[in-house]
Amino acid sequence: MRQWLRSPWWPWLDRQGRVSGLRAAAFGLVLVPALMLAAEAWLGQLGSKPWTQAVHDTGTWAVRLLLVTLAVSPLRRILDWGKLLGIRRMLGLSVLAYATGHLVLYCIDLAFDWGLILSEVVKRFYLIVGITALAGLVALGMTSTDGMIRRMGAKNWQRLHNLVYPITMLALLHFALQSKIDVTQPVLMSGLFALLMAYRGLDRFRIAPTTPVLAATALATGLATALCETAWYAFATGASAWLVFQANADIVVYQDVASLRPGHWVALVGLGVALGRALRRPKPRQGRRMQSSATASATP
């Protein structure tokens, strides 16, 4: 029995077969949305169209977990937390699971009428975008194993998995188009994706992720998110751009959390990362190498 629990396939074990608290916590957290959805379905809390609501919920969580997956690498560098890489594959596969569930529930909602499903996909652009994103996730999921990395070679594998960025953009576009009028959640997710890409840009241009740099990045990305939200409503609904942008000041007027707009949340998340960097204060790499060398020389 104990040997069975130590199988290398269990998600709470690291590569050495030891129980990892981080992996166990990550596995538990990715199950929470599915358990919440199952509980709401059991209690009849999914509204008058439960299958449709389930389709929307699984799609939303697929996008959220996709962003969490993309956050692993930049947070590892910024917070100097190498163990985060150990949960990236699990998070990526959970994205694929929720996205697949999203499609399956959509087919159930249409009673597996394949003619109707095909005609809907052909007629609706946002469905074509979503199917394309899902196909990309399937390709990434199928090649996520160590064996596939060896077969493809590290460079080819990395080149393929860099497609996660355009796949994310397609998923966000699908999310925004199917949301129609209220695009608060898609704008928030797009803003967080922009923040993650900004972190990637800092690394690409070798800009040290100091606390002031991270704080400035957070504020700039928050402002850009507010401007994008303004532009969307102005062009899609004809609403006054100034009035939409002015809504970002409602938090000062009403002092209510409900008044926080996507741009505020993006800035707050970025400032939280900057605070985490300030609190952790990673050791300089040179200092760590010297310390490692000293430790090695002292070892008999």
Helices and strands as residue ranges (DSSP letters): H 2-5, H 21-42, H 50-79, G 82-87, H 88-109, H 114-123, H 125-142, H 146-152, H 154-161, H 164-179, H 184-204, H 211-237, H 241-246, G 247-249, H 250-254, G 257-259, H 262-280, H 285-298
